[in-house]
């Protein structure tokens, strides 16, 4: 019974002490222990079995029991100590809490005492300083009253003096007094409700009005609107009157300036009337010479009369520009039919020079017309297409040398006067655009005539391609036109000029480049080379001459130069034109045209070399391969193909040295054209014997090596072929080798032969298999069973992309290959 009760107690204790896994994990982290008794999954039976694994170990059971009892006693002592230590904790905590509450109450009492004392001190200070504050307010009010009375005395006396000085025209004293009176009057704005103050303010306004009218009358008398200017220099009275006008209403100052400038330019309107000879564009220099003389005369006579901050000299020049722009626009509308490009450019050049003179002389601070803000120049360019260097000497197509000197440096980007006069020429710039259209047409015709007279470029014996010289001339002329037009206008005329550029870029591509590419036709009936070979197989092929190959390469290099330069031209045009017109600058179509010329040139080179190899491939397909008795060196048709490659490729490579990427494209396109054609002719070699297949495999390997070396063939400097080209050659020629290996393999047993075909050819299909069976010379009855077996054993096409890589192109030779194939491989390695 005792044992049963103990067991029940243990079970109840275990149920109570059953901890969650999270709690158990936390205990293990805080109190790590290796003792089995501390484990959560402690098992007493396993622990006893660990202590007494055998019957012999029971001999020391008493010793183990004693150790466990000792351990139990120690645990009991520890538990007892901890429990006793916790008995007084609650009582100590309550005592500490009570002491803290007492301390807080004492602190609260002290804070309350301090607050009461502070309130008493504040009340005491207020009583002490009450009288002092009253004295401060009295002092402040007294000071304000005295200051206001002084100001009132000054204002009253100043108004009286101002009225008296105005009647006596003492403008020098009035200028100083008026400013002081107005400053004093500002202090009385809050007292305007007082009648006396309001009356003084009205007297000041009346004095200002009288001064303004009086000064205007004095200037009208000194510089009457009708008649000539009064002789002699300006008086001191007018100089002082300008100082007074600075203080008065700004409209007075503007009226003085307007009347003076109008009177000063009245002579100009008479001398350069529309019906006068000097008013036309050919004598535009006289307009600018007249204003320069007038500015010098003004500085001598009236420079000291007007304050410097009025910028009268600049205002006269600006008004002259506005008047001149209006007058020139009017006369050019009337005599538009008389405007020629030489005359127009002459007038524009002289006008822009005058605007540059104004920019050097004046700051442009008086330019308040917002229309000039849009005439800012584009930011300086980093484009190498347009560097600030003198262009090469060219034939003058628009005027005689010396009529218009092209400025060597672009106009300064901070010229505030740019376009202030020359803007009037913009509606007539169509004359310039039409002239450039005509000149460019003549330039293209001259290029065509020069090309016909000089003939194709000479063969290139040095590194680099021969770019046609006319290409550089065309873009130099474009540069000249673009810089010139951007100085005239950055608006619609630039768009019109861009359209002209586009037109003649296309004409250059068609007439000079595409028009001079050699034609791939014979003299009889316009048949192509390929059709001629089909009709006359084995006859001599019509190949391009050395000069024609160099011409094609030169046209390709020129088109590549034009493509790159056209892109730079588009960027530069966008920098020159107004921001709102940038989207209308688009030379993509012209760049596509040059890209088409490049593609056509590469295609011609590929067709020429491809056609030269056609007779050799035709000869290969006509050989009696079933009669070949032994394997020798490479066949004659291989030698012929290699000969044509060695003749053409070095010439093309040397002439395309400056455009390596297009030579790489030529190699890739030739490989993509030649290899499929070679495989097609390979299928025509039927029937074929085992020895014949070995010879073909040897020839195929020789062609593969030559094609891999194609980019550097015949070159003293050996370069590694591009990876993209090598991949195409290896893939295509390896397929041809695999086809021949399948042909060489015995066709019995059928299952082995079909499996060998599936393993060696990744693109295995019934059509290719049918051609291989024809090459082996099998009968149709034999082929039908093999085709049926192939259809059964073809693997199911994989759905994912991984299936395409499951079959390797360069699969190892299968075990079923005969010893003859291994001997052939040894022969190839020995030759290499």
HELIX and SHEET records of a PDB file:
HELIX    1   1 UNK A    2  UNK A   16  1                                  15    
HELIX    2   2 UNK A   21  UNK A   30  1                                  10    
HELIX    3   3 UNK A   36  UNK A   38  5                                   3    
HELIX    4   4 UNK A   44  UNK A   51  1                                   8    
HELIX    5   5 UNK A   56  UNK A   60  5                                   5    
HELIX    6   6 UNK A   61  UNK A   85  1                                  25    
HELIX    7   7 UNK A   89  UNK A  168  1                                  80    
HELIX    8   8 UNK A  171  UNK A  185  1                                  15    
HELIX    9   9 UNK A  186  UNK A  191  5                                   6    
HELIX   10  10 UNK A  195  UNK A  222  1                                  28    
HELIX   11  11 UNK A  236  UNK A  247  1                                  12    
HELIX   12  12 UNK A  250  UNK A  264  1                                  15    
HELIX   13  13 UNK A  266  UNK A  271  1                                   6    
HELIX   14  14 UNK A  277  UNK A  279  5                                   3    
HELIX   15  15 UNK A  281  UNK A  283  5                                   3    
HELIX   16  16 UNK A  284  UNK A  302  1                                  19    
HELIX   17  17 UNK A  308  UNK A  310  5                                   3    
HELIX   18  18 UNK A  312  UNK A  334  1                                  23    
HELIX   19  19 UNK A  336  UNK A  338  5                                   3    
HELIX   20  20 UNK A  341  UNK A  361  1                                  21    
HELIX   21  21 UNK A  370  UNK A  375  5                                   6    
HELIX   22  22 UNK A  422  UNK A  428  5                                   7    
HELIX   23  23 UNK A  430  UNK A  454  1                                  25    
HELIX   24  24 UNK A  469  UNK A  488  1                                  20    
HELIX   25  25 UNK A  492  UNK A  507  1                                  16    
HELIX   26  26 UNK A  508  UNK A  513  3                                   6    
HELIX   27  27 UNK A  514  UNK A  516  5                                   3    
HELIX   28  28 UNK A  529  UNK A  535  1                                   7    
HELIX   29  29 UNK A  546  UNK A  576  1                                  31    
HELIX   30  30 UNK A  579  UNK A  584  5                                   6    
HELIX   31  31 UNK A  588  UNK A  622  1                                  35    
HELIX   32  32 UNK A  625  UNK A  627  5                                   3    
HELIX   33  33 UNK A  636  UNK A  655  1                                  20    
HELIX   34  34 UNK A  660  UNK A  683  1                                  24    
HELIX   35  35 UNK A  690  UNK A  708  1                                  19    
HELIX   36  36 UNK A  710  UNK A  712  5                                   3    
HELIX   37  37 UNK A  723  UNK A  744  1                                  22    
HELIX   38  38 UNK A  750  UNK A  760  1                                  11    
HELIX   39  39 UNK A  766  UNK A  776  1                                  11    
HELIX   40  40 UNK A  780  UNK A  793  1                                  14    
HELIX   41  41 UNK A  801  UNK A  805  5                                   5    
HELIX   42  42 UNK A  819  UNK A  831  1                                  13    
END                                                                             
